[in-house]
Amino acid sequence: MKNFFYATLLFVSFCAVFVVSCSTDTAEIDKTEIPVDTVFAFAGQQLTRSVELIKDSNRFPRYTNPDGVWETLDSSAWSSGFFPGCLWIMYEQSKDPKWKEYAVKWTESMEKEKYCTSDHNNGFKMLPGFGNGYRLTGNEHYREVLIESARSLASRYNDKVECIKANEMEQWKFPVMVDTMCNLELLVWAAKNGGEQKWLDMAKNHTQKTMEHHIRRDGSTIQVIDFNPETGEEIGHGTLCGLSGDSAWSRGQGQALYGFTVMYRETGNPQFLQTAVKLADYFIDNLPDDFVPYWDNSDPGIPDVIRDSSAAATACVGLIELSSQVKNTAARNKYHDAAVNILTSLVSPDYLAAASDTYGILKHATWKKPTDPQADTSLIWGDYYFLVALMRMEQNN
């Protein structure tokens, strides 16, 4: 079980050395010491302010408005589970019982989502809160909630398509999103912790189909593939969050990287590892000088376009995991160093927020297209994966 969530070691120290650039077009940077204690202290300050601001545990932050204040939603939002996830990580890091109190409060407000069968987001909703909560407390009820959540997610599986259907959307018959690769972890975990074995098979099949349809030859990803639910044939493609259906949306790339790495770890299928490597190489090769990706690598305005620190944080967790899975020393170092480079930028003043400006932890995150209010702001899933990446980095050193 600990393979699915994040273990407890916290104190990270890196000697300042020069790093070979992750692409031939990227300048060398100094690998400076990552001040983990200082960053977690700041995160605790921001999360305390957020708890005091929100007060109601039935409200969950998603993005910060121009004034830096969180926009909150109810538990049905796909992003709601990341806030209790942040609180659990703070409890794990500090052992301060106040964080456990906060985490339990916001986690248990998510419980009704275990019955959600209307979208593919149960992993996002339930693993950060109930998953971390079960790992840290052994609360048996949390395990039962996770299994029920997996059952609900599995209800969206179609035997013809061999995939989990994403959201219900008029423009597509059976949309399958690359985002779902992160949600498969719930099915695999539940199958191995008291749930049904067929859920693992569903996750394997979905991963295989995603590998065949969502991954382009150059290693970039398509966010949405539409299938005929009667025949399983691909009938179209598109996007909800990227520039276009033919663009290379950065967060989708990071989510796919993470998901394929997890699926290789849990199945040993070498094709999944090969795909994770392909995804990682594309992500790294297209990073700008500061190792934080443009929101979409196909934006014609590059380099003068907004970034996505949440994509950086998500991919960073995947790269840390991938560096522990590949056998070749050079590849292991490549992915580890890429993760270090990303974290080094994220903890810098360029991306770490200031309390005077926002309630978030990271700034310059983008959910969807630049025309949306969730562009160039703080995003709760970016904060969550950032904290996870800091902790996971220490595990692999």
N, C-alpha and C positions, 0 to 999 in steps of 0.2 A: 503494500500500500504506500509506503513512503516514496516509492518510485513515481507516484502520481502527483505528489504535492511537494512541499519545499521544506527541507530539513533545517535544523536550528543553527548552524554555525554562522557567526556574524562578522567577525573582525577581519577586514580585508586590507591588505597592504601590498602595494606594488612599488618596486623600485623604479626610478625614473630612467628609462632607456629609450633609445630610438627604435621605432617600429617601421618595418617595411610597409609601404602603402598597400592597401587592399586592392587597388587596381592600378593599372599602368598610368592612369591619368590623375591619380590622387597623390597629393604631396605628403611627405613624411610629417608625422607629428610626434611630439613627446608623449610617451606613456607616463603621465604624471600620477602621483599617488592619489588613490580614490579615498576621500575622507568619509568612510562609511558611518562612523559614529556621528559625525557632524550632520551628514545627510539624514540619518534616521532621526536625529534630534529635531531637525527642521521639519521632517515629515510628521513627527509627533505633534509639533506645534500647529502645523496646518490642519491635521486631522482633528485635534482638540478644538480648534476654532470652528471647524466644520460641524462637529457634533453639537457644539453650543449654538451655532447658527441654525441648524436644521431642527434640532430638538425632537421632532416627531419621528419615531423609528419606522413609520409607515411611508416616509418620504426618502428618496434615494437620489443623490447627486448624479448628474450626467456630464454637463459642461458648464463652464463659467461664462457669465455674460460679460459685456465690455467693462462693467464696474468690478469684475472679479468675483462676484457672488454666484454661488452655485444655482443653476436651474435644476429643480428636483422633479422627480416623477414617482409614480407608485410602483409597487413591486412587479407589475406586469411588463415594465420596460426591459428590453433585453440586457441592458447595462446595469441593472439594479444590484446584481450580486457582487459587483466589484468593490463597492464601499464596505460591506462587512468583511470582504476579503482583505482589504487594507487594514482593517481593525484587528483581524486575527494575526496578521503578520507583525503588527506593532506589539501585540501581546507576546508572540513568540520571541521577538527581538528583546523586549524589555522585561518580561515576566511581571510587569506591573498589572495587578488585578483590575485596575480601572479599564484597561483595554479589553480584557476578557468580558467585563460587564457590558461595555459598549458593543463588542462583537456579538455576544449572545443576543442582545436586544435587537440589533438590526438583522442578524441571521434568522432568528425565529419569526421575524415579520415577513420573511420570504417564503415561509413554509407552504402557503397555499399554491405557490407556483409549481409544486410537485405534480399537480394535476393538469398543467398546461399542455395541451395537445395541438395548439393552433399555430405553432412555429417551431423552429429548429434550435432555439436558444437555451434549452434547459441546462446545457453544460456551462455556458456563460453565467446563467442565473444561479446555479446551485453549487458548483464546485468551489468557487472562491470562499463562500460562506460555510456551507455545510461540510464541504470536503476538508477544508483546513480545520474547521471546528471538530470534526470527527478525529482527524489525525492528532490534534493537540489535546483532546479531552477524552476520547474513547466513548463519547456519548452514543449509546446504541440507537437511540431515537434518530440521531443524525444519519446513521447508516441506513436506517429504514426509509428516511426521507429521500436519500440519494437513489435508492433502488426504485422507489415509486417514481421519481423524476425520470430515471432511465426508461422505465416502462412507458411513460407518457411520450418520451422522445421516440422510442421504438415504434410507437403506433403510427408514425409518419413514414415508415419504411415501405417502399413499394417493391414487390418481388420482381416485377418486370423491369423496372429501372435499376433495381439493386442499389437504391440510394434513399437517403432521408430527404423528404421534401422540405424546402426552406419555408418561406412565408407564403401566405395565400395572396396572390397578386393577379389582377385581371389580365395583365399584359403577357403572362406566361401560364402554360398549362401545368407543368411540373418543374418549377425552378429548383435547381440544385446549386448552392453557393459554395465557393471555396472557403468561406467563413466557417462552414460546418465542420471542417477538419479539426477545429479546436473543440467542438462539442462532442466529437466521437469519444473523447477521453472518458466521458461520463458512462457511455455504454460499455466500454472495456472494463472500467473500474467496477461497475455494478456486476458484470458477468463474472468477475473474479472474486466478488465479495458477497455472494448470496443470491445474485440475480440469475437470469436465464442465460444459458450458454449461447443461445441463438443471437443474443445481442452482440457478442464478440464477432460472430460470423457476419452480422449486418455491418459492423464497423469495418471489417476487412473488405467486404464487397464494395462498400461506399468508397473506401480509399482507393481500391483498384479502379473503379469507374472514374473517380476524380483524376487519377493519374493519366488515364487514357483520354479524357475530354477537356480538362481544365488547364493542363500544363502545355504551353507552347514549346516548339522546338528549341527556342532560345532560352528556355527556363523561366520565362515570365508566366503569369497566370491570368486566366479569364475569371471574372468574379461569378457570373451566372451562366449556366448552361441550362437550356430548356429542353425537356424530354417529352416524348409522347408517353403518357402513363399507361397506354394500352399495349404498346409494342416495345417500349424501352429505347426507342431510337432518338437520337439528338435531332431537334427541330429548330434550334436557334440559340443565340447567345446574347448577352447584354451585361449591364451593370446597374447597380443602385448607387454606388458610392464613388466610382472612378470617373475619369474624364469621358470615357466611352466604352462600349463593349469590346473594342479592339485595343484599349490602352492597357498600361501596366500599372495598376493601382498598388501602391506600396504596402498598405496595411494587409491587403489580401495576400501579398507575397509573404509577409511575415507570419500570417496565420497559417498558411499552407506549409511553410518551413517548419513551424512548431508541430503542426499536426502530423505530418509525415514522419518526423523524427520520433514522436511518441509512438506512432503505429509500428515503426520498425522495432523500437525497443520492446514492444509488447508482443510482437508476432515473429520477429526474426526474418521477415520477408526481405531479401536483399534488394528487390525492386523498390521497396519503400525507402530504403537507405539511399539508393542511387538517385531517386527523385528528390529526396531531402537535400542531397549534395548539389544537385542541379539547381534547385531553388535557392540555396544559400549562395552559390557562386554568382547567380544573376543578381541577387540582392547586393552582395558585396561589390561586384563589378560596377554597379550603377550608383554607388554612394558618392556624394560630393565630398569636398575636402574635409568637412568636419564630421563625417560619418553619420549624419542624421539625414534620412532620405527626403527627397522632394515628395510632396503628397501623392503625385502620380508621375512616373518616369516618362510618360508620353506627353506631358504638358509642353506645348510648343514654346512657352515663355521661359523655360529653363535657360539660365540659372536664376532668373528673377521671379521665382514663384515661391509660394509658401511651403513649409516643411511639414512633416508629421512625426513629432516626437513619440507619439503612441505607437506608430509603426516601428520606430527604432527600438522601443522598449520590448514590444512583442517579439520582434525578430531576435533581439538580444537573448531572450530566454531560450528560443529555439537554437541559436548558435552555441550557447553554453551546453545545452543538452547534446547537440550534434557533436561537439568536440569530445564528448565522453563516449560516443558511439562509434566513430570512425576508428579504424585500426592503424592507418598510416600516420606516422608521427608528423610529417609535414602538413597533412590535412588537419590533424588535431590541433596543431599550433596555429594554423591559418584561421580556423573558426574561433578558437579561444582568443586570439589576438584581435580579431574583428569585434568580438563582444567587448573586450577591454576598451578598444577604441571608441565604441559607441557609448559605453558607460562613462568614459572620460569626458566626452562632450556633454552628456546629459547632466553630469554633476557640475558643469561649469556654469558661470552666470549667464551664458547665452541661452541655456535651456532650463536650468533650475529656477523656479519662480522666486519672487520676493514677496514676503508677507504683506508688504505695503500695497501690492498690486492685485493679489488674487488669493483665494482660498485653496487653490490647487497646489500641487507639488511640482509638476512639470508644466512649462508653457510651450507654445508653438506646436500644439497638437491639432490635427484636422480629422474630423469624422468623415465628412462627405465632400462634395464639391465646394470650391471657394465661395460660391454664392450663398452657402448656408451659414446660419449663425454658429454652427459648431466647427467653424474653420479658424485656425490660428488662435487657439484658446487652450484651456486646461480641460482634459477629458479624464474621467474617473478610471477607465480601463488603462489609459497610459500610466497613471499614477500606480495602479496595482501591478502591472507587469514590470514597471521600473523597480519597485520594492522587491518583487520576486527575483528579478535579475541580480540585484545586489547580493541577495542571500545565496542564490544558486552559484554565483561566481566563486564564492568561498568554498563551496562543496567540491568544486573541481580544481582546487589549487592545493 
